[in-house]
């Protein structure tokens, strides 16, 4: 082999080696770039991620201020609830007794005590009746009102509950209501009746008070 051919052979081998080196370097850079764009798994818990995979942010109004959490609803069984029964929601109530079919005077008050429960107190209570054998009267709570000034009229609406009896010769006394859940949905009056004839002796409209 002549010297010229050896030189051309060395040059060809060098060119091939250089091309191979360039290809290898280009492939390595491509793999590095591809590896750098792989998605990194989120460390945010799924419960805190939005629909796009990002972390959820608290709701805010148009000015960016956080929207307050809604207040918890009141327990229906508590006195603070608007759907609680009358005896938990309204008392204390009170009113003055007016004669209806017979003579009666006095002041009544209904209140719900944490220790005593629901009870009615009678002050200056007195009954006049032609029935000489009358010793007790029946106490009725009603959704119908009692109207009048010197003499009353009871507008019976068909929802009246007899809650017990009291003596007519005791001016200051009280009556416990043991089953308040049977009372009308809206108690507006207390009525006194003759236990023998059912006659309405008198009654009082009940007004909420402090």
Secondary structure, DSSP 8 states (H G I E B T S, - for coil): --HHHHHHHHHHHHHHHHHHHHHHHHHHHHHHHHHHTS-----S-GGGB-TTSSB----B-TTS-B---------TTSTTSTTS-HHHHT--EEEE-EESSSEEEEEEEEEEETTTEEEEEEEEEEEE-S-TT--EEEEEEESS-EEESSBEEE---S-EEEEEEEETT-SSEEEE-S-GGGS-SS--EEEEEETTT--EEEEEE-EE--
